Amino acid sequence: MTDRSGTAGAGGGAFYGLAFIGALVYFWQQASTFGEYVLAVLKALVWPAFLVYEAFGALLG
């Protein structure tokens, strides 16, 4: 649902963008070959899915 200016929920995008940059830096530092750099970008894009999966695994046992 949006407000009259059409900007409702825009804060979530900013948070995800900053988190993406942080995840990219983290994974990028661990890479040493071209393939690992490509994988670092892909991991940075999908890290929230891994986070939710691990959280549910910890909560549900």
mmCIF file of the C-alpha atoms, coordinates in Angstrom:
data_MODEL
# 
_entry.id   MODEL 
# 
loop_
_atom_site.group_PDB 
_atom_site.id 
_atom_site.type_symbol 
_atom_site.label_atom_id 
_atom_site.label_alt_id 
_atom_site.label_comp_id 
_atom_site.label_asym_id 
_atom_site.label_entity_id 
_atom_site.label_seq_id 
_atom_site.pdbx_PDB_ins_code 
_atom_site.Cartn_x 
_atom_site.Cartn_y 
_atom_site.Cartn_z 
_atom_site.occupancy 
_atom_site.B_iso_or_equiv 
_atom_site.pdbx_formal_charge 
_atom_site.auth_seq_id 
_atom_site.auth_comp_id 
_atom_site.auth_asym_id 
_atom_site.auth_atom_id 
_atom_site.pdbx_PDB_model_num 
ATOM 1  C CA . MET A 1 1  ? 0.000  0.000   0.000   1.00 0.00 ? 1  MET A CA 1 
ATOM 2  C CA . THR A 1 2  ? 1.341  3.419   -0.913  1.00 0.00 ? 2  THR A CA 1 
ATOM 3  C CA . ASP A 1 3  ? 0.709  6.858   0.436   1.00 0.00 ? 3  ASP A CA 1 
ATOM 4  C CA . ARG A 1 4  ? -0.184 9.851   -1.736  1.00 0.00 ? 4  ARG A CA 1 
ATOM 5  C CA . SER A 1 5  ? 3.413  10.488  -2.741  1.00 0.00 ? 5  SER A CA 1 
ATOM 6  C CA . GLY A 1 6  ? 3.879  6.873   -3.859  1.00 0.00 ? 6  GLY A CA 1 
ATOM 7  C CA . THR A 1 7  ? 6.975  6.314   -1.706  1.00 0.00 ? 7  THR A CA 1 
ATOM 8  C CA . ALA A 1 8  ? 5.743  3.892   0.942   1.00 0.00 ? 8  ALA A CA 1 
ATOM 9  C CA . GLY A 1 9  ? 8.265  1.149   1.638   1.00 0.00 ? 9  GLY A CA 1 
ATOM 10 C CA . ALA A 1 10 ? 11.181 2.983   0.063   1.00 0.00 ? 10 ALA A CA 1 
ATOM 11 C CA . GLY A 1 11 ? 13.227 2.597   3.257   1.00 0.00 ? 11 GLY A CA 1 
ATOM 12 C CA . GLY A 1 12 ? 13.396 -1.165  2.742   1.00 0.00 ? 12 GLY A CA 1 
ATOM 13 C CA . GLY A 1 13 ? 15.117 -0.684  -0.595  1.00 0.00 ? 13 GLY A CA 1 
ATOM 14 C CA . ALA A 1 14 ? 17.739 1.543   0.961   1.00 0.00 ? 14 ALA A CA 1 
ATOM 15 C CA . PHE A 1 15 ? 18.384 -1.012  3.709   1.00 0.00 ? 15 PHE A CA 1 
ATOM 16 C CA . TYR A 1 16 ? 18.710 -3.845  1.183   1.00 0.00 ? 16 TYR A CA 1 
ATOM 17 C CA . GLY A 1 17 ? 21.058 -1.737  -0.949  1.00 0.00 ? 17 GLY A CA 1 
ATOM 18 C CA . LEU A 1 18 ? 23.387 -1.016  1.963   1.00 0.00 ? 18 LEU A CA 1 
ATOM 19 C CA . ALA A 1 19 ? 23.246 -4.648  3.066   1.00 0.00 ? 19 ALA A CA 1 
ATOM 20 C CA . PHE A 1 20 ? 24.047 -5.746  -0.497  1.00 0.00 ? 20 PHE A CA 1 
ATOM 21 C CA . ILE A 1 21 ? 27.143 -3.551  -0.530  1.00 0.00 ? 21 ILE A CA 1 
ATOM 22 C CA . GLY A 1 22 ? 28.253 -4.908  2.840   1.00 0.00 ? 22 GLY A CA 1 
ATOM 23 C CA . ALA A 1 23 ? 27.711 -8.512  1.746   1.00 0.00 ? 23 ALA A CA 1 
ATOM 24 C CA . LEU A 1 24 ? 29.527 -7.857  -1.526  1.00 0.00 ? 24 LEU A CA 1 
ATOM 25 C CA . VAL A 1 25 ? 32.562 -6.458  0.294   1.00 0.00 ? 25 VAL A CA 1 
ATOM 26 C CA . TYR A 1 26 ? 32.557 -9.432  2.685   1.00 0.00 ? 26 TYR A CA 1 
ATOM 27 C CA . PHE A 1 27 ? 32.350 -12.084 -0.044  1.00 0.00 ? 27 PHE A CA 1 
ATOM 28 C CA . TRP A 1 28 ? 34.681 -10.154 -2.384  1.00 0.00 ? 28 TRP A CA 1 
ATOM 29 C CA . GLN A 1 29 ? 37.483 -10.167 0.202   1.00 0.00 ? 29 GLN A CA 1 
ATOM 30 C CA . GLN A 1 30 ? 37.342 -13.961 0.363   1.00 0.00 ? 30 GLN A CA 1 
ATOM 31 C CA . ALA A 1 31 ? 37.578 -14.461 -3.415  1.00 0.00 ? 31 ALA A CA 1 
ATOM 32 C CA . SER A 1 32 ? 40.824 -15.069 -5.275  1.00 0.00 ? 32 SER A CA 1 
ATOM 33 C CA . THR A 1 33 ? 39.833 -16.238 -8.785  1.00 0.00 ? 33 THR A CA 1 
ATOM 34 C CA . PHE A 1 34 ? 37.516 -14.824 -11.433 1.00 0.00 ? 34 PHE A CA 1 
ATOM 35 C CA . GLY A 1 35 ? 34.921 -17.516 -10.785 1.00 0.00 ? 35 GLY A CA 1 
ATOM 36 C CA . GLU A 1 36 ? 34.953 -16.758 -7.056  1.00 0.00 ? 36 GLU A CA 1 
ATOM 37 C CA . TYR A 1 37 ? 34.421 -13.056 -7.779  1.00 0.00 ? 37 TYR A CA 1 
ATOM 38 C CA . VAL A 1 38 ? 31.377 -13.888 -9.909  1.00 0.00 ? 38 VAL A CA 1 
ATOM 39 C CA . LEU A 1 39 ? 30.110 -16.157 -7.145  1.00 0.00 ? 39 LEU A CA 1 
ATOM 40 C CA . ALA A 1 40 ? 30.675 -13.349 -4.615  1.00 0.00 ? 40 ALA A CA 1 
ATOM 41 C CA . VAL A 1 41 ? 28.321 -11.069 -6.567  1.00 0.00 ? 41 VAL A CA 1 
ATOM 42 C CA . LEU A 1 42 ? 25.689 -13.808 -6.788  1.00 0.00 ? 42 LEU A CA 1 
ATOM 43 C CA . LYS A 1 43 ? 25.977 -14.565 -3.074  1.00 0.00 ? 43 LYS A CA 1 
ATOM 44 C CA . ALA A 1 44 ? 25.610 -10.873 -2.256  1.00 0.00 ? 44 ALA A CA 1 
ATOM 45 C CA . LEU A 1 45 ? 22.359 -10.784 -4.246  1.00 0.00 ? 45 LEU A CA 1 
ATOM 46 C CA . VAL A 1 46 ? 20.752 -13.777 -2.533  1.00 0.00 ? 46 VAL A CA 1 
ATOM 47 C CA . TRP A 1 47 ? 22.162 -13.631 1.018   1.00 0.00 ? 47 TRP A CA 1 
ATOM 48 C CA . PRO A 1 48 ? 18.741 -12.818 2.565   1.00 0.00 ? 48 PRO A CA 1 
ATOM 49 C CA . ALA A 1 49 ? 17.425 -16.189 1.392   1.00 0.00 ? 49 ALA A CA 1 
ATOM 50 C CA . PHE A 1 50 ? 20.264 -17.980 3.187   1.00 0.00 ? 50 PHE A CA 1 
ATOM 51 C CA . LEU A 1 51 ? 19.679 -15.870 6.295   1.00 0.00 ? 51 LEU A CA 1 
ATOM 52 C CA . VAL A 1 52 ? 15.976 -16.762 6.452   1.00 0.00 ? 52 VAL A CA 1 
ATOM 53 C CA . TYR A 1 53 ? 16.699 -20.445 5.761   1.00 0.00 ? 53 TYR A CA 1 
ATOM 54 C CA . GLU A 1 54 ? 19.228 -20.628 8.600   1.00 0.00 ? 54 GLU A CA 1 
ATOM 55 C CA . ALA A 1 55 ? 16.939 -18.675 10.955  1.00 0.00 ? 55 ALA A CA 1 
ATOM 56 C CA . PHE A 1 56 ? 14.047 -21.058 10.368  1.00 0.00 ? 56 PHE A CA 1 
ATOM 57 C CA . GLY A 1 57 ? 16.391 -24.009 10.801  1.00 0.00 ? 57 GLY A CA 1 
ATOM 58 C CA . ALA A 1 58 ? 17.545 -22.647 14.153  1.00 0.00 ? 58 ALA A CA 1 
ATOM 59 C CA . LEU A 1 59 ? 14.010 -21.830 15.324  1.00 0.00 ? 59 LEU A CA 1 
ATOM 60 C CA . LEU A 1 60 ? 12.354 -25.047 14.227  1.00 0.00 ? 60 LEU A CA 1 
ATOM 61 C CA . GLY A 1 61 ? 15.273 -27.325 14.964  1.00 0.00 ? 61 GLY A CA 1 
# 
